[in-house]
Amino acid sequence: MPTDKEYSIDEIIESNTKITKWYVGKNKKTITRDLKELQELGLVVKNKSRYKANIDLVNKLVFPSKSTK
């Protein structure tokens, strides 16, 4: 899934079988709540009704620079 693109909730759910299985039987309120929490953590950016990973922050968390160790 490209990280430079914005996705709708439906596209997010359909993008990955693990995500699809996780949200099966749940309504959009559940994933909306989860995406809101990711927004509050700064991991996701919302633009109208589409979402995008905050890849800069994710990269900093996954690959911290040597100067921050």
VOMI-169877 format. One record per residue: residue number from 1; z, x negated, y of N, C-alpha, C, O in turn. Coordinates in pm, whole numbers. Last residue first. Example, Ala and Ser with C-alpha at 12.3 -4.5 7.8 and 13.67 -1.06 7.14 Angstrom:
+-----+--------+--------+--------+--------+--------+--------+--------+--------+--------+--------+--------+--------+
:  nr :    n_Z :    n_X :    n_Y :   ca_Z :   ca_X :   ca_Y :    c_Z :    c_X :    c_Y :    o_Z :    o_X :    o_Y :
+-----+--------+--------+--------+--------+--------+--------+--------+--------+--------+--------+--------+--------+
:   2 :    708 :  -1285 :   -225 :    714 :  -1367 :   -106 :    787 :  -1290 :      3 :    804 :  -1341 :    114 :
:   1 :    780 :  -1319 :   -569 :    780 :  -1230 :   -450 :    780 :  -1320 :   -330 :    846 :  -1424 :   -332 :
+-----+--------+--------+--------+--------+--------+--------+--------+--------+--------+--------+--------+--------+
This chain:
+-----+--------+--------+--------+--------+--------+--------+--------+--------+--------+--------+--------+--------+
:  nr :    n_Z :    n_X :    n_Y :   ca_Z :   ca_X :   ca_Y :    c_Z :    c_X :    c_Y :    o_Z :    o_X :    o_Y :
+-----+--------+--------+--------+--------+--------+--------+--------+--------+--------+--------+--------+--------+
:  69 :   2033 :  -1984 :    837 :   2120 :  -2005 :    720 :   2242 :  -2083 :    756 :   2326 :  -2111 :    670 :
:  68 :   1857 :  -1968 :   1040 :   1962 :  -1867 :   1038 :   2055 :  -1884 :    920 :   2148 :  -1805 :    904 :
:  67 :   1668 :  -2166 :   1005 :   1761 :  -2183 :   1116 :   1873 :  -2080 :   1116 :   1974 :  -2099 :   1184 :
:  66 :   1503 :  -2079 :    804 :   1603 :  -2181 :    770 :   1706 :  -2197 :    880 :   1819 :  -2238 :    853 :
:  65 :   1464 :  -1721 :    814 :   1427 :  -1858 :    852 :   1540 :  -1955 :    820 :   1656 :  -1916 :    811 :
:  64 :   1445 :  -1500 :    534 :   1515 :  -1549 :    654 :   1473 :  -1693 :    685 :   1450 :  -1774 :    595 :
:  63 :   1273 :  -1293 :    396 :   1245 :  -1436 :    411 :   1313 :  -1490 :    536 :   1246 :  -1522 :    634 :
:  62 :   1385 :  -1039 :    409 :   1346 :  -1093 :    279 :   1328 :  -1245 :    284 :   1363 :  -1316 :    190 :
:  61 :   1434 :  -1000 :    681 :   1541 :   -977 :    584 :   1512 :  -1043 :    450 :   1602 :  -1096 :    385 :
:  60 :   1189 :  -1058 :    795 :   1306 :  -1136 :    837 :   1421 :  -1120 :    737 :   1496 :  -1214 :    712 :
:  59 :   1033 :   -859 :    671 :   1008 :  -1001 :    642 :   1126 :  -1088 :    682 :   1160 :  -1183 :    611 :
:  58 :   1146 :   -633 :    795 :   1154 :   -649 :    649 :   1133 :   -795 :    612 :   1207 :   -849 :    530 :
:  57 :   1070 :   -678 :   1061 :   1212 :   -678 :   1025 :   1228 :   -699 :    875 :   1315 :   -775 :    832 :
:  56 :    790 :   -661 :   1029 :    852 :   -780 :   1090 :   1000 :   -789 :   1052 :   1048 :   -896 :   1015 :
:  55 :    744 :   -408 :    925 :    724 :   -525 :    838 :    786 :   -651 :    897 :    829 :   -739 :    822 :
:  54 :    841 :   -127 :    923 :    865 :   -228 :   1026 :    863 :   -363 :    954 :    967 :   -423 :    926 :
:  53 :    601 :     97 :    792 :    706 :     -1 :    768 :    719 :    -94 :    887 :    619 :   -136 :    945 :
:  52 :    547 :    415 :    936 :    497 :    280 :    910 :    616 :    187 :    886 :    719 :    199 :    952 :
:  51 :    452 :    760 :    937 :    552 :    654 :    923 :    485 :    522 :    889 :    381 :    517 :    823 :
:  50 :    385 :   1055 :   1131 :    343 :    948 :   1040 :    444 :    833 :   1047 :    511 :    813 :   1148 :
:  49 :    407 :   1244 :   1324 :    448 :   1282 :   1189 :    407 :   1178 :   1085 :    395 :   1209 :    966 :
:  48 :    481 :   1029 :   1576 :    452 :   1171 :   1554 :    496 :   1208 :   1413 :    616 :   1204 :   1385 :
:  47 :    574 :    761 :   1419 :    482 :    792 :   1528 :    430 :    932 :   1502 :    345 :    953 :   1415 :
:  46 :    851 :    568 :   1319 :    783 :    697 :   1314 :    698 :    714 :   1438 :    742 :    684 :   1549 :
:  45 :    918 :    288 :   1122 :    888 :    336 :   1256 :    810 :    466 :   1242 :    716 :    475 :   1163 :
:  44 :   1175 :    149 :    921 :   1057 :    234 :    931 :   1043 :    278 :   1076 :   1142 :    302 :   1145 :
:  43 :   1398 :     -2 :    954 :   1304 :    -44 :    851 :   1172 :     32 :    856 :   1071 :    -13 :    803 :
:  42 :   1605 :     71 :   1117 :   1498 :     -9 :   1176 :   1393 :    -53 :   1077 :   1305 :   -132 :   1111 :
:  41 :   1793 :    246 :   1039 :   1815 :    106 :    999 :   1710 :     12 :   1056 :   1722 :   -110 :   1046 :
:  40 :   1673 :    476 :   1126 :   1798 :    436 :   1190 :   1832 :    291 :   1156 :   1895 :    222 :   1236 :
:  39 :   1462 :    487 :    941 :   1435 :    468 :   1084 :   1559 :    415 :   1155 :   1551 :    321 :   1234 :
:  38 :   1603 :    543 :    709 :   1531 :    415 :    718 :   1494 :    383 :    863 :   1495 :    267 :    903 :
:  37 :   1687 :    801 :    780 :   1787 :    695 :    759 :   1722 :    557 :    767 :   1779 :    465 :    825 :
:  36 :   1439 :    927 :    784 :   1519 :    920 :    908 :   1624 :    810 :    896 :   1648 :    736 :    991 :
:  35 :   1369 :    912 :    516 :   1291 :    837 :    614 :   1366 :    824 :    746 :   1356 :    721 :    813 :
:  34 :   1562 :   1088 :    413 :   1562 :    947 :    371 :   1483 :    861 :    469 :   1524 :    750 :    502 :
:  33 :   1484 :   1328 :    536 :   1619 :   1274 :    558 :   1624 :   1125 :    525 :   1683 :   1046 :    599 :
:  32 :   1230 :   1352 :    423 :   1244 :   1342 :    568 :   1379 :   1283 :    604 :   1389 :   1198 :    693 :
:  31 :   1294 :   1385 :    156 :   1227 :   1260 :    196 :   1233 :   1243 :    347 :   1241 :   1130 :    395 :
:  30 :   1427 :   1639 :    186 :   1492 :   1523 :    123 :   1426 :   1394 :    167 :   1495 :   1302 :    211 :
:  29 :   1243 :   1812 :    296 :   1365 :   1781 :    372 :   1433 :   1656 :    317 :   1490 :   1577 :    392 :
:  28 :   1052 :   1859 :    105 :   1023 :   1759 :    209 :   1145 :   1725 :    294 :   1149 :   1619 :    357 :
:  27 :   1239 :   1891 :   -207 :   1153 :   1938 :    -99 :   1135 :   1829 :      7 :   1195 :   1722 :     -1 :
:  26 :   1204 :   1789 :   -551 :   1278 :   1791 :   -424 :   1183 :   1839 :   -315 :   1061 :   1828 :   -328 :
:  25 :   1043 :   1766 :   -769 :   1140 :   1875 :   -767 :   1222 :   1883 :   -640 :   1302 :   1975 :   -624 :
:  24 :   1017 :   1420 :   -727 :    969 :   1538 :   -798 :   1079 :   1644 :   -799 :   1195 :   1614 :   -828 :
:  23 :   1100 :   1182 :   -614 :   1104 :   1301 :   -531 :   1051 :   1427 :   -600 :   1042 :   1531 :   -535 :
:  22 :   1069 :    996 :   -821 :   1198 :   1006 :   -753 :   1209 :   1138 :   -676 :   1316 :   1199 :   -674 :
:  21 :    800 :   1014 :   -887 :    901 :   1058 :   -984 :   1036 :   1081 :   -917 :   1108 :   1174 :   -952 :
:  20 :    690 :    904 :   -649 :    655 :   1039 :   -693 :    761 :   1093 :   -788 :    806 :   1207 :   -772 :
:  19 :    793 :    646 :   -659 :    831 :    734 :   -549 :    805 :    879 :   -588 :    888 :    967 :   -563 :
:  18 :    663 :    559 :   -890 :    809 :    558 :   -885 :    859 :    652 :   -775 :    954 :    727 :   -794 :
:  17 :    391 :    578 :   -819 :    444 :    665 :   -924 :    597 :    669 :   -924 :    655 :    773 :   -956 :
:  16 :    286 :    597 :   -487 :    352 :    515 :   -589 :    414 :    606 :   -693 :    483 :    702 :   -658 :
:  15 :    175 :    772 :   -306 :    131 :    633 :   -307 :    180 :    551 :   -425 :    122 :    448 :   -459 :
:  14 :    272 :   1027 :   -272 :    163 :   1008 :   -368 :    124 :    862 :   -388 :     46 :    831 :   -478 :
:  13 :    463 :    992 :    -70 :    504 :   1042 :   -202 :    398 :   1010 :   -307 :    431 :    972 :   -419 :
:  12 :    297 :    907 :    141 :    405 :    820 :     92 :    444 :    862 :    -49 :    458 :    777 :   -138 :
:  11 :    135 :   1129 :    179 :     74 :   1002 :    139 :    178 :    906 :     83 :    151 :    832 :    -12 :
:  10 :    328 :   1316 :    265 :    254 :   1337 :    140 :    190 :   1209 :     90 :    192 :   1182 :    -30 :
:   9 :    406 :   1200 :    509 :    503 :   1213 :    400 :    431 :   1232 :    268 :    468 :   1169 :    168 :
:   8 :    148 :    970 :    618 :    218 :   1099 :    621 :    318 :   1102 :    506 :    314 :   1017 :    417 :
:   7 :    151 :    637 :    752 :    132 :    730 :    641 :    206 :    860 :    665 :    313 :    862 :    726 :
:   6 :    -17 :    366 :    914 :     82 :    474 :    919 :     47 :    576 :    812 :    -70 :    601 :    783 :
:   5 :    -59 :     21 :    820 :   -111 :    156 :    835 :      4 :    255 :    842 :    110 :    232 :    783 :
:   4 :     23 :   -225 :    740 :    -16 :   -211 :    880 :    -69 :    -71 :    912 :   -120 :    -49 :   1022 :
:   3 :     67 :   -246 :    473 :    184 :   -230 :    558 :    150 :   -211 :    705 :    238 :   -185 :    787 :
:   2 :   -103 :    -83 :    205 :   -107 :   -168 :    325 :     10 :   -140 :    419 :     48 :    -25 :    441 :
:   1 :      0 :    -85 :   -117 :      0 :      0 :      0 :      0 :    -90 :    124 :     95 :   -166 :    144 :
+-----+--------+--------+--------+--------+--------+--------+--------+--------+--------+--------+--------+--------+
